[in-house]
Amino acid sequence: MIAIIQFIDLLLSVAFFIMIVHIIMSWLLNFNVLNYNQPLVRGIWDGLNKLLEPIYAPIRRFLPDTRPLDLAPLAVFILIIAARDIFLPALARSVY
C-alpha cells in the first residue's frame, strides 16, 4: 500500500512541475519573450496544452468567467497541494 501512495505522490509532483512549466511558458509567450512561431516553442506549448486541458476543462465549468485571468490552474494547484501534503500523509498514517 505504501508503494501505491508513493507512486501517487510521484504523479502529483510531476503534474505540479508540468503545471509550473506551463504557467511560466504562458507568461513568456504573453510578454513576447518566446515566439510561438518557432517550431520547438509551438510543439512544447501545444503538447502542454493537450496534456493539461483535460484537467482544466472540468474545473472551468465550475469557476466564474474571469476572461483575461484563468483560475483553473490555481484551483488545480490547490487540489494537488492538498492531495500531496494533506491527504496522502493522512492516508499513509492510516495504513500503519
C-alpha positions in Angstrom: 0.0 0.0 0.0 2.9 2.4 0.8 4.2 1.8 -2.8 0.9 2.9 -4.2 0.9 6.1 -2.0 4.5 6.9 -3.1 3.5 6.4 -6.8 0.6 8.7 -6.4 2.9 11.3 -4.7 5.3 11.0 -7.6 2.5 11.5 -10.1 1.2 14.6 -8.2 4.7 16.0 -8.1 5.2 15.5 -11.8 1.9 17.1 -12.5 2.8 20.1 -10.3 6.1 20.5 -12.2 4.4 20.3 -15.6 1.9 23.0 -14.5 4.7 25.2 -13.3 6.4 24.9 -16.7 3.1 25.6 -18.5 2.4 28.7 -16.4 5.9 30.1 -16.9 5.7 29.4 -20.6 2.4 31.2 -20.9 3.9 34.3 -19.2 6.9 34.2 -21.6 4.6 33.9 -24.6 2.3 36.7 -23.4 5.3 39.0 -22.8 6.8 38.1 -26.2 9.9 36.6 -24.7 9.2 33.4 -26.6 7.9 33.3 -30.2 5.0 31.0 -30.8 6.0 30.7 -34.5 9.2 28.8 -33.6 8.5 25.1 -34.2 10.1 24.0 -30.8 8.1 26.5 -28.8 4.9 25.7 -30.7 5.4 21.9 -30.2 6.1 22.3 -26.4 3.2 24.7 -26.0 0.7 22.5 -27.9 1.9 19.4 -26.1 1.5 21.0 -22.7 -2.0 22.3 -23.6 -3.1 18.8 -24.8 -1.8 17.4 -21.6 -3.3 19.9 -19.2 -6.6 20.9 -21.0 -8.4 17.7 -19.9 -7.6 18.6 -16.3 -8.5 22.3 -16.6 -11.8 21.9 -18.6 -14.0 20.3 -16.0 -12.8 22.8 -13.4 -13.5 25.8 -15.7 -17.2 24.7 -15.7 -17.5 25.4 -12.0 -15.4 28.6 -11.8 -16.7 32.0 -12.7 -15.7 33.5 -16.1 -12.8 35.8 -15.4 -11.8 36.2 -19.1 -8.3 37.6 -19.0 -7.3 35.5 -16.0 -7.7 31.8 -16.0 -8.3 30.5 -12.5 -8.3 26.8 -13.4 -4.6 26.3 -12.9 -4.8 27.9 -9.5 -7.6 25.6 -8.5 -5.7 22.5 -9.7 -2.6 23.7 -7.8 -4.7 23.9 -4.6 -6.1 20.4 -5.2 -2.6 19.0 -6.0 -1.0 20.6 -2.9 -3.9 19.4 -0.7 -3.7 15.9 -2.1 0.1 15.7 -1.8 0.6 17.4 1.5 -2.6 16.7 3.5 -4.5 13.7 2.1 -1.6 11.3 1.2 0.2 11.7 4.5 -3.1 11.1 6.3 -3.7 8.0 4.2 -0.2 6.7 4.9 -0.7 7.2 8.6 -4.0 5.3 8.5 -2.3 2.4 6.7 0.2 1.8 9.6 
